[in-house]
Amino acid sequence: MDVSTIKAVYFIGAGGIGMSALVRYFLSKGKIVAGYDRTPSELTEQLIQEGARIHYQEDVNEIPFECRNPKHTLVVYTPAIPTTHPEYLYFLQNSFKMEKRAQVLGTITRSSKGLCVAGTHGKTTTSTMAAHLLHQSHVECNAFLGGISKNYGTNLLLSDKSDFVVIEADEFDRSFHWLSPYMAVITATDPDHLDIYGTKEAYLESFTKFTTLIQPSGALILHEDLDMKPNVQQGVNIYTYSKEKGDFHAENIRIGNGEIYIDFVSPKGTIRNIRLGVPVSINIENGIAAMALAQLNGATDNEIKKGMESFQGVVRRFDFQIKSDRVVFLTDYAHHPSEVRQSALSVRELYRDKKITALFQPHLYTRTCDFYKDFAESLSLFDKVILTEIYPARETPIPGVTSELIYENLDPHVKKRLCKKEDVLTVIKEEPIEVLILLGAGDLDRYVSQICEILNES
């Protein structure tokens, strides 16, 4: 792919959080950008306002004339799009250059110093945090993120002064194997996407393969407690990190009055009294990985301290919508049992004396089938659980796999309720809410503003 010869870029699945960063990138390069997405969203509407031509019908006739020349058009598609999609078939049958999002990212970043953050969970917050630390420092950086940074209101950061690019490295469909990291972080390797990998062993092997791609003279920053074994090239430095041990860790952790302070310990010394801008306990560990990446690439102690304090978080990652003495409402993207568990522990730490209700929309039939007992165990850490039907995303239903599998395995002490997605607002009106956390990677976030209205009025 030669970006200079491309006049138009067409996206199949333009509204995905990772795809939309590429939409914005090609718009910034002055290309004609168009595409399809299944449903309108706040993000697709923003992309349209920024200059992209997006439609929502599976219709070849909707493809703009400017995107119909195979010599000058690049087609970028998400692996979630079925191969029977009429627009996908049109481009395939007419010999267009077609690449997955990860392939395009790999090409764009191959001539840069890629700082790639991978892991079952924690990668979006960690990569966004690392991007903020570097972008606000004298080092600067570019970034393709898997979430919307609340500091910048976007998932794409650009700099004409820096050759560093921070990338969220996605393991789904082995996408991260297209990347050539200069440095990489691996946050967690709890098995996921078993519809793709089949076994835990294959999943872990995929991460091992990812470590072989790190460039000599680069580095791997590895969480202390991972099952996988790295296999780096000669010349790649390996560092470990965690909350309380490893080459990078925290000391003197102070939690209270809605704030968290830590001392950051690294091979280069200690940075004292760092205040977390988003004071939840999981961000201690995310922050250590992000600070390690920033420090190894030239950010100063003062810049790191300032950046951690000014970090505002990521949309839908432990994202407070209402925070008052009377009621609290937050959203979190947690869609794996380990993430749900961490969310539960974090919110419980903040609100020990309040009743905490989780509104959870399971994501994918395959994930629910593989982990329904683990989901039930994690959700049982809440006082009450409201479950909606499964969000299918790219999948077709699996007979016998429903939210009831989770519902029936919740601990007996947990109050619980099943409801249809369209009844969520009615249920919220009926429930006595003290703390509500909306969990999942589906589409319940479209109800956030209405839930806020209900809770503010009740």
C-alpha positions in Angstrom: 0.0 0.0 0.0 1.4 3.4 -1.1 -0.6 6.1 0.6 0.7 8.7 -1.8 -1.0 7.0 -4.8 -4.3 6.4 -3.1 -7.0 9.0 -3.9 -10.0 7.3 -2.1 -10.4 5.0 0.9 -13.6 3.0 1.4 -14.4 1.4 4.8 -16.7 -1.6 5.3 -17.5 -1.2 9.0 -16.6 2.5 9.2 -18.1 3.1 12.7 -16.0 0.6 14.6 -13.9 2.3 17.3 -10.6 1.0 15.7 -11.8 1.6 12.1 -12.9 5.1 12.8 -9.3 6.1 13.8 -8.2 5.1 10.3 -11.1 7.1 8.8 -9.9 10.1 10.6 -6.3 9.4 9.6 -7.1 9.3 5.9 -9.3 12.4 6.2 -6.3 14.2 7.7 -4.3 13.1 4.6 -6.8 14.8 2.3 -8.2 11.5 0.8 -11.8 11.0 -0.3 -13.2 8.8 2.5 -16.5 6.9 2.4 -17.9 3.7 3.8 -20.7 1.6 5.2 -21.7 0.8 8.8 -24.7 -1.2 10.0 -26.2 1.4 12.3 -26.0 5.1 12.9 -24.2 6.2 16.0 -22.8 9.3 17.7 -19.4 8.3 16.3 -20.5 7.8 12.7 -22.3 11.2 12.8 -19.1 12.8 14.0 -17.2 11.2 11.1 -19.7 12.5 8.7 -19.3 16.0 10.1 -15.5 15.6 9.7 -16.0 14.8 6.0 -16.6 11.1 5.6 -19.5 9.9 3.5 -21.1 7.1 5.4 -24.3 5.1 4.7 -26.2 2.4 6.5 -27.7 0.2 3.8 -26.0 -2.9 2.4 -26.2 -1.5 -1.1 -23.5 -1.4 -3.8 -25.3 1.6 -5.4 -24.5 3.6 -2.3 -20.7 3.4 -3.1 -19.6 6.8 -4.3 -18.3 7.2 -7.9 -15.0 8.4 -6.5 -14.5 5.0 -4.8 -15.1 2.8 -7.9 -11.6 3.0 -9.5 -9.5 -0.1 -8.4 -6.3 1.7 -9.3 -6.8 4.6 -6.9 -9.1 3.1 -4.1 -8.1 1.3 -1.0 -10.8 -0.8 0.7 -10.4 -1.4 4.4 -12.7 -3.9 6.0 -13.3 -5.2 9.5 -13.0 -9.0 10.1 -16.5 -8.8 11.7 -18.0 -8.2 8.2 -19.4 -11.5 6.7 -17.8 -12.5 3.4 -21.4 -12.6 1.9 -21.8 -8.8 2.4 -22.7 -7.4 -1.0 -20.3 -4.5 -0.9 -17.4 -6.8 0.2 -18.2 -9.1 -2.8 -18.4 -6.1 -5.2 -14.8 -5.0 -4.3 -13.5 -8.5 -4.2 -14.9 -9.4 -7.6 -13.6 -6.2 -9.2 -10.0 -6.7 -8.1 -9.8 -3.8 -5.6 -6.9 -3.6 -3.1 -8.6 -4.9 0.1 -6.9 -4.9 3.5 -8.0 -5.5 7.1 -7.7 -2.7 9.5 -4.6 -4.3 11.1 -2.8 -4.6 7.8 -3.3 -0.9 7.1 -2.1 -0.1 10.6 0.9 -2.3 10.1 1.8 -0.5 6.9 1.3 3.0 8.3 3.4 2.3 11.3 6.2 0.2 9.8 8.3 3.3 9.1 7.5 4.6 12.6 8.5 3.6 16.1 5.4 1.6 17.1 4.5 1.4 20.8 2.0 -1.4 20.9 -0.2 -2.3 23.9 -1.8 -5.7 23.8 -3.7 -7.8 26.3 -7.1 -9.4 27.1 -8.0 -6.3 29.1 -6.5 -3.0 30.2 -5.1 -2.3 26.7 -7.4 0.6 25.8 -6.9 2.6 29.1 -3.1 1.8 29.1 -2.5 2.8 25.5 -4.6 6.0 25.9 -2.8 6.8 29.1 0.6 6.2 27.4 -0.4 8.3 24.4 -1.4 11.2 26.7 1.8 11.0 28.7 3.9 11.2 25.5 1.7 13.6 23.6 1.7 16.3 26.3 5.5 15.8 26.8 8.4 17.2 24.7 8.5 13.7 23.0 5.0 13.9 21.5 3.5 11.0 19.6 0.8 9.8 17.1 -1.8 7.4 18.3 -4.4 5.0 17.0 -6.6 4.1 20.0 -9.4 1.7 20.7 -11.4 4.2 22.7 -12.2 7.9 22.8 -9.7 9.8 24.9 -11.6 12.2 27.2 -8.6 14.6 27.1 -8.7 15.0 23.3 -12.2 13.9 22.4 -10.9 11.5 19.7 -9.3 8.1 19.1 -6.6 9.6 16.8 -3.7 11.8 17.8 -1.3 13.2 15.2 2.1 14.9 15.5 4.3 16.2 12.7 7.3 16.3 15.1 7.4 12.7 16.4 8.0 9.3 14.8 6.5 7.5 17.8 3.0 6.0 17.3 1.0 4.4 20.1 -1.2 1.5 18.9 -3.8 -0.6 20.7 -2.8 -4.1 19.5 -5.9 -6.2 19.1 -5.6 -10.0 19.4 -9.0 -10.7 17.8 -8.5 -12.6 14.5 -4.7 -12.5 15.3 -4.8 -8.9 14.0 -1.7 -7.8 16.1 0.5 -10.1 14.1 0.5 -7.5 11.3 2.3 -5.0 13.5 6.1 -4.4 13.9 6.4 -3.0 17.4 9.4 -1.0 18.5 8.2 -1.6 22.1 5.3 -3.6 23.4 3.3 -3.9 26.6 1.3 -7.1 27.4 -1.2 -6.4 30.2 -3.1 -9.7 30.5 -3.6 -13.0 28.7 -6.8 -14.4 30.2 -8.2 -16.6 27.4 -10.8 -14.9 25.1 -12.0 -15.2 21.5 -12.0 -19.0 21.8 -14.3 -19.0 18.7 -11.1 -17.9 16.8 -8.4 -19.7 18.8 -10.2 -22.8 20.0 -8.0 -23.4 23.0 -6.2 -21.5 25.8 -2.9 -22.8 24.5 -3.5 -21.4 21.0 -4.5 -18.1 22.5 -1.3 -17.9 24.6 0.8 -19.0 21.6 -0.6 -16.0 19.7 0.8 -13.6 22.3 4.2 -15.4 22.1 4.1 -14.9 18.3 3.4 -11.2 18.9 6.6 -10.9 21.1 8.7 -12.3 18.2 7.7 -9.2 16.1 9.3 -6.7 18.4 12.2 -5.0 16.7 15.8 -5.6 17.9 16.9 -2.7 20.2 13.3 -2.4 21.3 11.6 -3.6 24.5 8.9 -5.8 26.0 7.1 -4.7 29.1 5.4 -7.7 30.5 2.9 -8.1 33.4 4.4 -10.2 36.2 1.5 -12.7 36.4 1.1 -13.9 32.8 1.0 -17.6 31.7 2.6 -17.0 28.3 6.3 -17.2 27.5 7.9 -14.4 25.5 10.1 -15.3 22.6 11.9 -12.0 21.6 14.6 -11.4 19.1 18.2 -10.8 20.2 18.6 -7.2 21.4 15.1 -6.8 22.8 15.1 -5.9 26.5 12.4 -7.5 28.7 11.0 -5.7 31.7 8.3 -6.8 34.1 5.7 -4.7 35.9 2.7 -5.0 38.3 1.1 -3.1 41.1 3.6 -4.1 43.8 6.5 -5.9 42.2 8.6 -6.1 39.0 11.1 -3.7 37.3 8.3 -1.1 37.3 5.9 -1.0 40.3 4.2 1.2 42.8 5.1 1.9 46.5 3.5 4.0 49.2 0.0 3.7 47.7 -2.4 6.0 49.4 -6.2 5.8 48.7 -8.7 8.1 50.4 -11.0 11.0 50.0 -11.7 10.1 46.4 -8.0 10.3 45.5 -5.1 7.9 44.8 -1.4 8.8 45.2 1.5 6.5 44.5 5.3 6.5 44.2 6.4 5.1 40.8 9.5 2.9 41.1 11.5 2.1 37.9 15.1 1.1 37.0 15.8 4.8 36.6 14.7 5.7 40.1 11.5 6.8 41.9 8.9 9.5 41.0 7.1 10.4 44.3 3.6 11.6 45.0 2.0 10.9 41.6 -1.8 11.7 41.8 -4.0 9.6 39.5 -6.3 11.8 37.4 -8.8 8.9 37.3 -8.6 7.5 40.9 -9.7 3.9 40.6 -7.4 1.1 41.8 -7.1 -0.6 38.4 -5.4 2.5 37.1 -2.5 2.0 39.4 -1.4 -1.0 37.3 -2.5 0.5 34.0 -0.6 3.7 35.0 2.6 1.8 35.8 2.7 0.2 32.3 1.9 3.5 30.7 4.6 5.4 32.7 7.1 2.6 31.9 6.5 3.0 28.2 6.7 6.8 28.4 9.8 6.8 30.5 11.7 4.3 28.3 10.9 6.6 25.3 12.2 9.9 26.8 9.4 11.5 28.9 10.8 13.3 31.9 9.9 12.6 35.5 8.0 15.9 35.7 6.2 15.3 32.4 5.1 11.9 33.6 3.9 13.2 36.9 2.0 16.1 35.2 0.5 13.7 32.6 -0.8 11.2 35.1 -2.5 14.0 37.1 -4.1 15.5 34.0 -5.3 12.2 32.5 -9.1 12.3 32.2 -9.8 8.7 31.2 -11.5 7.0 28.3 -15.1 7.1 27.3 -16.9 3.9 28.6 -13.9 2.9 30.8 -15.0 3.4 34.4 -16.6 6.5 33.1 -18.7 8.5 35.7 -21.9 9.9 34.3 -23.4 11.0 37.7 -21.4 11.4 40.9 -23.3 12.8 43.8 -24.0 12.0 47.5 -27.4 10.7 46.5 -26.7 8.6 43.4 -23.8 7.4 41.3 -23.9 6.2 37.7 -21.0 5.0 35.7 -20.3 3.0 32.5 -17.6 0.5 31.8 -16.7 -1.5 28.7 -16.0 -4.7 30.7 -17.1 -7.7 28.6 -14.8 -10.4 29.9 -15.2 -12.1 33.3 -11.8 -10.8 34.5 -12.8 -7.2 33.5 -16.2 -7.5 35.2 -14.5 -8.8 38.4 -12.1 -5.9 38.4 -14.9 -3.4 37.8 -16.8 -4.8 40.7 -13.8 -4.7 43.0 -13.0 -1.1 42.0 -16.5 0.2 42.5 -16.8 -1.6 45.8 -13.6 -0.1 47.0 -15.0 3.4 46.3 -18.5 2.8 47.7 -18.2 0.2 50.5 -21.4 1.3 52.3 -23.8 1.6 49.3 -25.9 -1.0 47.4 -24.3 -1.5 44.0 -26.4 -2.6 41.0 -24.9 -3.9 37.8 -26.7 -3.6 34.4 -25.0 -6.1 32.2 -25.4 -6.9 28.5 -23.4 -10.0 27.6 -21.3 -9.6 24.4 -21.3 -12.5 21.9 -22.9 -16.0 22.1 -19.5 -17.7 21.9 -18.1 -15.7 24.8 -21.2 -16.4 26.9 -21.1 -20.1 26.1 -17.4 -20.3 27.0 -17.5 -18.2 30.2 -21.0 -18.1 31.6 -20.0 -19.6 35.0 -17.1 -17.1 35.2 -19.4 -14.2 34.4 -21.8 -15.4 37.1 -19.0 -15.6 39.6 -17.8 -12.0 38.8 -21.3 -10.5 38.7 -22.0 -12.1 42.1 -19.7 -9.5 43.6 -22.5 -6.9 43.1 -25.6 -6.5 45.3 -28.0 -6.7 42.4 -27.6 -7.8 38.8 -29.9 -6.8 35.9 -29.2 -8.9 32.8 -30.4 -8.2 29.2 -30.2 -10.5 26.2 -26.9 -11.2 24.5 -25.5 -8.6 22.1 -24.7 -10.7 19.0 -22.3 -8.3 17.2 -20.9 -10.4 14.3 -22.5 -13.7 15.4 -25.6 -15.8 14.8 -27.4 -17.3 17.8 -26.2 -20.6 19.3 -29.1 -22.9 20.4 -29.4 -22.9 24.2 -27.0 -20.0 24.8 -28.8 -17.1 26.4 -28.3 -14.7 29.3 -30.2 -17.2 31.5 -27.1 -19.3 31.7 -25.4 -16.5 33.6 -28.6 -15.7 35.5 -29.1 -19.2 36.8 -25.5 -19.4 38.1 -25.5 -16.2 40.1 -24.9 -16.7 43.9 -28.2 -17.1 45.8 -27.5 -13.9 47.8 -27.5 -11.7 44.7 -30.8 -10.0 43.8 -31.3 -10.5 40.1 -33.6 -9.6 37.2 -33.8 -10.5 33.5 -35.2 -7.9 31.1 -35.3 -7.1 27.4 -33.1 -4.3 26.1 -36.1 -2.2 25.2 -37.4 -2.5 28.8 -34.2 -1.2 30.4 -35.4 2.3 31.1 -38.6 1.0 32.7 -36.6 -1.3 34.9 -34.3 1.5 36.0 -37.3 3.6 36.9 -38.6 0.8 39.1 -35.4 0.0 40.9 -34.1 1.9 44.0 -30.6 2.9 42.8 -27.7 4.0 45.0 -24.8 3.1 42.7 -25.4 1.8 39.1 -22.7 0.5 36.8 -23.6 -0.3 33.2 -21.3 -3.0 31.9 -20.6 -4.5 28.5 -19.3 -3.9 25.0 -22.7 -3.8 23.3 -25.1 -1.0 22.6 -26.7 -0.2 25.9 -24.6 3.0 26.0 -27.2 4.5 23.7 -29.4 4.7 26.8 -26.9 6.6 28.9 -28.4 10.1 28.6 -31.9 8.7 29.3 -30.7 6.8 32.3 -29.1 10.0 33.6 -32.4 11.8 33.3 -34.3 9.1 35.2 -31.7 9.0 38.0 -31.6 12.8 38.3 -35.3 13.0 38.5 -36.0 10.1 40.9 
